[in-house]
Every structure is written in C-alpha cells, then in structure tokens.
Amino acid sequence: MLKPNGTLCVVEHVRSPDQGTARWQDRVRPLWQTVFGGCDPTRDIARALENAGFDTQGISRIELPLPWRAKPGIAGVLRLP
C-alpha cells in the first residue's frame, strides 16, 4: 500500500543481463524458490513496476553484495506519475 504521492524505495536482485548467468538463474529457479520462500531470480522487476504504473526512469542497475549469481540488481526511488 502506497499513500498518494508516496515514494517506493527499491533494492532488488533481478535477472542478469548476462546471458550465461541468466541461463544459470533459469536452471536453479525451482530450487531457489523452494529454499528462499518463493523468491524468483528470473523476474523482470523493472518491467513489473512499470506495468504497475511507476515511472522507472529512477532505477539504476547495481551489483549487490550477494553470491556471484545473485549480484545483478536494481535500486531506485520511484513515484507514481
């Protein structure tokens, strides 16, 4: 729930832009979701936020301090237009 004119702070690991890492994420997805409570390493979070109506121009790609296959991430502060 976000109040009108509220902000959404996002830090999330995402599908890797590197094809090799993305294929690895696809392969481990079933186990990953079981071990990490439904977390999905293959979701396109930026697109989901855009589809929800957020302006995603404020999102940056980052490297998270996680194991190497989970490092790809995004971060940003978003608002509804």
C-alpha positions as CSV (number, residue, x, y, z in Angstrom):
1,M,0.0,0.0,0.0
2,L,1.4,3.3,-1.0
3,K,-0.2,6.6,0.1
4,P,-0.9,9.2,-2.6
5,N,2.3,11.0,-3.6
6,G,4.3,8.4,-1.6
7,T,7.7,7.1,-2.7
8,L,8.7,3.5,-3.2
9,C,12.3,2.7,-2.5
10,V,13.5,-0.4,-4.4
11,V,16.6,-2.6,-3.9
12,E,16.1,-5.9,-5.6
13,H,18.1,-8.7,-7.2
14,V,17.0,-9.3,-10.7
15,R,17.5,-11.4,-13.8
16,S,21.1,-10.9,-15.0
17,P,21.7,-9.1,-18.3
18,D,24.5,-11.6,-18.9
19,Q,23.0,-14.5,-20.9
20,G,25.2,-17.1,-19.2
21,T,24.2,-16.0,-15.7
22,A,20.6,-15.7,-16.8
23,R,20.6,-19.3,-18.1
24,W,22.0,-20.4,-14.7
25,Q,19.3,-18.5,-12.9
26,D,16.7,-20.3,-15.1
27,R,18.2,-23.7,-14.2
28,V,18.3,-23.1,-10.4
29,R,14.9,-21.3,-10.3
30,P,12.8,-24.2,-8.9
31,L,15.3,-25.0,-6.1
32,W,15.9,-21.2,-5.4
33,Q,12.2,-20.6,-5.0
34,T,11.9,-23.6,-2.6
35,V,14.9,-22.6,-0.5
36,F,14.2,-18.8,-0.5
37,G,10.4,-18.8,0.1
38,G,9.2,-18.1,-3.4
39,C,11.9,-15.6,-4.4
40,D,12.2,-15.7,-8.2
41,P,15.6,-14.9,-9.6
42,T,14.2,-14.5,-13.1
43,R,11.6,-11.8,-12.7
44,D,11.9,-8.5,-14.5
45,I,11.2,-6.3,-11.6
46,A,11.7,-3.0,-13.5
47,R,9.1,-4.1,-16.1
48,A,6.6,-5.2,-13.3
49,L,7.0,-1.8,-11.7
50,E,6.5,-0.1,-15.0
51,N,3.4,-2.2,-15.6
52,A,2.1,-1.2,-12.2
53,G,2.2,2.5,-13.3
54,F,5.5,3.6,-11.8
55,D,8.0,5.9,-13.7
56,T,11.1,3.6,-13.8
57,Q,13.5,6.3,-15.0
58,G,15.0,6.5,-11.5
59,I,16.1,2.8,-11.5
60,S,19.8,2.1,-11.7
61,R,21.5,-1.3,-12.3
62,I,23.7,-2.2,-9.4
63,E,25.8,-5.1,-8.1
64,L,24.5,-6.4,-4.8
65,P,26.8,-7.9,-2.0
66,L,25.4,-11.4,-2.7
67,P,26.9,-14.6,-4.1
68,W,28.0,-14.0,-7.7
69,R,24.9,-15.4,-9.4
70,A,22.7,-13.2,-7.4
71,K,24.7,-10.0,-7.7
72,P,22.7,-8.4,-10.5
73,G,20.3,-5.9,-9.0
74,I,18.4,-2.6,-9.3
75,A,17.9,0.3,-7.0
76,G,16.0,3.4,-7.1
77,V,13.3,5.7,-5.6
78,L,10.1,5.7,-7.6
79,R,6.8,7.6,-7.6
80,L,3.6,7.2,-9.4
81,P,3.2,9.8,-12.2
